Amino acid sequence: MQTQELKNVASQVRRDILRQVHACQSGHPGGSLGCTDLLVELYFNSMKLAQDANGKVVFNMSGANEDIFYLSNGHISPLLYSVLARRGYFPVKELGTFRQLNSRLQGHPTPHEHLEGIRIASGSLGQGLSVAIGTAQAKKLSNDPSTVFCLMGDGEQNEGQVWEAAMYAPHHQVDNLIAFIDENGQQIDGPTEKVMSNRDLEAKYKAFGWNVLRLDGNDMDEVVATLAKAKSLLGKGSPIMILMKTEMGAGVDFMMGSHKWHGVAPNDQQLADALAQLNETLGDY
């Protein structure tokens, strides 16, 4: 898909995120908006997905012979749900059930709802990288040449399990893995620097043996280029970590640059103001 087409999809996904969270007056719009460009690029461009004879994506829980993505910071589920629906995993109109009783679109993704595209429960932070590493190792043992991707938050780096996984992957040469950290500098209690400073994440991951890249996650051209570079580094003995600078609330001016919108839903006027800044490119659900 061409970069402008990816930008068009991203605009619609951001509309979907806002409308989901507004409708139930619950959810996490800030980080969802900030990471939109990455997930759109992955699912609509970089990732090799299983498809049927007609080119429609199909979901197999095993993920054999296809790329797999794990969302570790599962609270940004409105983004993942929108991308999965727009990619064709389940009907777009189902986005209207987000966080409702008996909906498959729970506040945090969960596999027991049998929602296509969801392989693990996530949102209890710190676990996604471990799962991704295990999956990547299983693929290597099965001679499966596909890639595993995982997204974490920067506040999530406060979790000890992340660092056990970070030490494990280079030691075992898990070189079919590309991980991302969303460096938006915000978490639910405030700026990451004040809550628990990560200090120099690049130096830390390099010291453990990761191949580290940097990325402006809200520049689609740069996202495309960096993903291409990362894929060229696969199979060379080291896992890849991409430190992705984003703005929480990207795409909506009054939501950007503050932890306020980490877990707050817009009211009616705020929704209207936000949607006015985003083109409806694929049709609202």
C-alpha positions as CSV (number, residue, x, y, z in Angstrom):
1,M,0.0,0.0,0.0
2,Q,1.3,3.5,-0.9
3,T,2.2,5.9,2.0
4,Q,-0.7,8.2,1.2
5,E,-3.1,5.3,1.4
6,L,-1.7,4.4,4.8
7,K,-2.2,8.0,5.9
8,N,-5.9,7.8,4.8
9,V,-6.4,4.6,6.7
10,A,-4.8,6.1,9.8
11,S,-7.2,9.1,9.7
12,Q,-10.2,6.8,9.7
13,V,-8.7,4.6,12.4
14,R,-8.3,7.7,14.6
15,R,-12.0,8.6,14.0
16,D,-12.9,5.0,15.0
17,I,-10.9,5.3,18.2
18,L,-12.6,8.5,19.3
19,R,-16.1,7.3,18.5
20,Q,-15.5,4.0,20.3
21,V,-14.3,5.6,23.5
22,H,-17.0,8.4,23.3
23,A,-19.9,6.0,22.9
24,C,-19.2,4.1,26.1
25,Q,-17.5,7.0,27.9
26,S,-14.7,4.8,28.8
27,G,-11.3,3.8,27.4
28,H,-7.9,5.1,26.6
29,P,-7.8,7.4,23.6
30,G,-4.4,9.1,24.1
31,G,-2.0,6.2,23.5
32,S,-4.3,4.7,20.9
33,L,-4.1,7.9,18.8
34,G,-0.4,8.1,19.3
35,C,0.4,4.6,18.1
36,T,-2.1,4.6,15.2
37,D,0.5,5.1,12.4
38,L,2.5,2.1,13.5
39,L,-0.3,-0.4,13.6
40,V,-1.8,0.8,10.3
41,E,1.6,0.4,8.7
42,L,2.1,-3.1,10.2
43,Y,-1.3,-4.5,9.3
44,F,-1.7,-2.8,5.9
45,N,1.9,-2.9,4.7
46,S,4.7,-4.7,6.5
47,M,3.1,-7.8,8.0
48,K,2.6,-11.0,6.1
49,L,-0.9,-12.2,7.0
50,A,-2.8,-15.4,6.2
51,Q,-5.3,-15.0,3.4
52,D,-7.8,-17.2,1.6
53,A,-7.9,-17.8,-2.1
54,N,-9.8,-14.5,-2.6
55,G,-7.2,-12.5,-0.8
56,K,-9.3,-11.9,2.4
57,V,-7.4,-12.2,5.6
58,V,-8.2,-15.2,7.7
59,F,-7.5,-15.8,11.4
60,N,-5.7,-18.9,12.7
61,M,-4.9,-19.0,16.4
62,S,-1.6,-20.8,15.7
63,G,-0.3,-18.0,13.5
64,A,1.8,-20.6,11.6
65,N,3.6,-19.2,8.5
66,E,2.4,-15.7,9.0
67,D,3.6,-12.7,10.9
68,I,2.2,-12.2,14.4
69,F,1.7,-8.9,16.4
70,Y,1.2,-8.7,20.1
71,L,-0.1,-5.6,21.8
72,S,1.4,-5.7,25.3
73,N,0.0,-2.3,26.4
74,G,-3.5,-3.7,25.9
75,H,-5.3,-0.6,27.3
76,I,-5.0,0.9,23.8
77,S,-7.4,-1.7,22.5
78,P,-9.6,0.8,20.6
79,L,-6.7,1.1,18.2
80,L,-6.1,-2.6,17.8
81,Y,-9.8,-3.3,17.3
82,S,-10.2,-0.6,14.6
83,V,-7.1,-1.8,12.7
84,L,-8.3,-5.4,12.9
85,A,-11.8,-4.5,11.7
86,R,-10.6,-2.2,8.9
87,R,-8.2,-5.0,7.8
88,G,-11.1,-7.4,7.5
89,Y,-10.8,-9.7,10.5
90,F,-14.4,-8.9,11.7
91,P,-17.2,-6.6,10.7
92,V,-16.5,-2.9,11.1
93,K,-19.9,-2.3,12.6
94,E,-18.9,-4.4,15.6
95,L,-16.7,-1.4,16.7
96,G,-20.0,0.1,17.9
97,T,-20.1,-2.5,20.7
98,F,-16.8,-1.5,22.4
99,R,-16.9,-2.0,26.2
100,Q,-20.6,-2.9,26.2
101,L,-22.0,-5.9,28.1
102,N,-21.6,-9.1,26.2
103,S,-19.4,-7.5,23.6
104,R,-16.3,-9.3,22.2
105,L,-14.5,-5.9,22.3
106,Q,-13.6,-5.8,25.9
107,G,-11.7,-2.9,27.4
108,H,-8.5,-5.0,27.3
109,P,-8.3,-7.7,24.5
110,T,-9.0,-11.2,25.7
111,P,-9.0,-14.5,23.6
112,H,-11.9,-16.1,25.4
113,E,-14.2,-13.8,23.5
114,H,-13.0,-15.5,20.3
115,L,-12.4,-12.2,18.5
116,E,-10.5,-12.7,15.3
117,G,-7.0,-11.3,15.6
118,I,-6.6,-11.7,19.3
119,R,-4.3,-14.4,20.6
120,I,-3.5,-13.3,24.1
121,A,-5.1,-11.4,27.0
122,S,-3.1,-8.2,27.4
123,G,-3.2,-5.0,29.5
124,S,-1.8,-6.5,32.6
125,L,1.4,-4.8,31.7
126,G,4.9,-6.3,31.3
127,Q,3.9,-9.7,29.8
128,G,3.7,-9.1,26.0
129,L,7.4,-9.2,25.3
130,S,7.8,-12.5,27.0
131,V,4.9,-14.0,24.9
132,A,6.4,-12.5,21.8
133,I,9.8,-14.1,22.5
134,G,8.3,-17.5,23.2
135,T,6.3,-17.3,19.9
136,A,9.4,-16.2,18.0
137,Q,11.4,-19.2,19.4
138,A,8.6,-21.6,18.5
139,K,8.7,-20.3,14.9
140,K,12.4,-20.8,14.7
141,L,12.0,-24.4,16.1
142,S,9.3,-25.0,13.5
143,N,11.4,-23.6,10.6
144,D,8.7,-20.9,10.2
145,P,10.4,-17.9,8.5
146,S,7.8,-15.3,9.6
147,T,8.3,-12.5,12.1
148,V,6.9,-11.6,15.5
149,F,6.2,-8.0,16.4
150,C,5.4,-6.6,19.9
151,L,4.5,-3.1,21.1
152,M,5.0,-1.9,24.7
153,G,4.6,1.4,26.4
154,D,7.4,3.4,28.0
155,G,5.6,3.4,31.4
156,E,5.5,-0.4,31.0
157,Q,9.2,-0.4,31.2
158,N,8.7,-0.1,35.0
159,E,7.8,-3.8,35.0
160,G,10.5,-6.2,36.1
161,Q,9.3,-8.9,33.7
162,V,10.2,-6.7,30.8
163,W,13.8,-6.7,31.8
164,E,14.0,-10.5,32.3
165,A,12.7,-10.8,28.7
166,A,15.0,-8.2,27.5
167,M,18.0,-10.1,28.8
168,Y,16.7,-13.5,27.5
169,A,16.1,-12.6,23.9
170,P,19.6,-11.6,22.9
171,H,21.2,-14.5,24.8
172,H,19.1,-16.9,22.8
173,Q,19.6,-15.0,19.5
174,V,15.8,-14.5,19.0
175,D,16.5,-12.6,15.7
176,N,13.0,-13.0,14.2
177,L,11.6,-10.5,16.6
178,I,10.9,-6.7,16.2
179,A,9.7,-5.0,19.4
180,F,8.6,-1.4,19.9
181,I,8.5,1.0,22.8
182,D,6.0,3.8,22.5
183,E,8.0,6.7,24.0
184,N,5.2,9.2,24.5
185,G,6.6,10.2,27.9
186,Q,3.2,9.9,29.6
187,Q,1.6,7.3,31.8
188,I,-1.6,7.3,33.9
189,D,-0.1,9.0,36.9
190,G,1.8,11.7,35.0
191,P,5.1,12.1,33.0
192,T,7.3,9.0,32.9
193,E,10.2,11.1,34.0
194,K,8.5,11.9,37.3
195,V,6.7,8.6,38.0
196,M,9.8,6.4,37.3
197,S,12.4,7.6,34.9
198,N,13.5,5.2,32.2
199,R,16.7,7.1,31.8
200,D,18.5,5.9,28.7
201,L,16.5,3.1,27.2
202,E,18.7,2.9,24.1
203,A,21.8,2.3,26.2
204,K,20.0,-0.3,28.3
205,Y,18.8,-2.3,25.4
206,K,22.1,-2.1,23.6
207,A,23.9,-3.3,26.7
208,F,21.6,-6.4,26.8
209,G,22.5,-7.1,23.1
210,W,19.5,-5.7,21.2
211,N,19.9,-4.0,17.8
212,V,18.3,-0.6,18.6
213,L,16.6,1.8,16.1
214,R,14.8,5.1,16.6
215,L,11.6,6.3,15.0
216,D,9.2,9.2,14.8
217,G,6.1,7.2,15.2
218,N,3.8,10.0,14.0
219,D,5.5,10.4,10.6
220,M,4.1,7.7,8.3
221,D,6.9,8.1,5.8
222,E,9.5,7.4,8.5
223,V,7.4,4.5,9.9
224,V,7.5,2.8,6.5
225,A,11.2,3.4,6.0
226,T,12.2,2.3,9.5
227,L,10.1,-0.9,9.3
228,A,11.8,-1.7,6.0
229,K,15.2,-1.2,7.6
230,A,14.3,-3.3,10.7
231,K,13.1,-6.2,8.5
232,S,16.5,-6.1,6.7
233,L,18.2,-6.7,10.0
234,L,16.3,-9.8,10.8
235,G,18.2,-13.1,11.0
236,K,21.5,-11.6,12.0
237,G,21.7,-12.9,15.5
238,S,20.0,-10.1,17.5
239,P,16.4,-9.1,18.3
240,I,15.5,-5.6,17.2
241,M,14.1,-2.9,19.4
242,I,12.6,0.3,17.9
243,L,12.3,3.3,20.3
244,M,9.3,5.1,18.9
245,K,8.7,8.7,19.8
246,T,5.0,9.6,19.6
247,E,2.7,12.3,20.9
248,M,-0.2,11.0,23.1
249,G,-3.4,12.1,21.4
250,A,-1.6,12.6,18.0
251,G,-4.0,14.0,15.4
252,V,-6.1,15.9,17.8
253,D,-4.6,19.2,18.9
254,F,-6.2,19.6,22.3
255,M,-5.3,16.0,23.3
256,M,-1.6,16.2,22.5
257,G,1.2,16.5,25.0
258,S,-0.6,15.7,28.3
259,H,-1.3,12.5,30.3
260,K,-4.8,13.9,30.9
261,W,-6.1,11.9,27.9
262,H,-4.5,8.6,28.8
263,G,-7.8,7.2,30.1
264,V,-10.5,9.9,29.7
265,A,-13.3,9.9,27.1
266,P,-14.3,13.0,25.2
267,N,-17.7,14.6,25.7
268,D,-20.0,15.4,22.8
269,Q,-18.4,18.8,22.0
270,Q,-14.9,17.4,22.3
271,L,-15.7,14.5,20.0
272,A,-17.1,16.9,17.4
273,D,-14.0,19.1,17.7
274,A,-11.7,16.1,17.4
275,L,-13.5,14.6,14.4
276,A,-13.4,17.9,12.6
277,Q,-9.6,17.5,12.5
278,L,-9.7,14.0,10.9
279,N,-10.9,13.2,7.5
280,E,-13.5,10.4,7.1
281,T,-11.7,8.4,4.5
282,L,-13.2,4.9,4.6
283,G,-16.7,5.7,6.0
284,D,-17.7,5.7,9.7
285,Y,-19.3,2.6,11.1
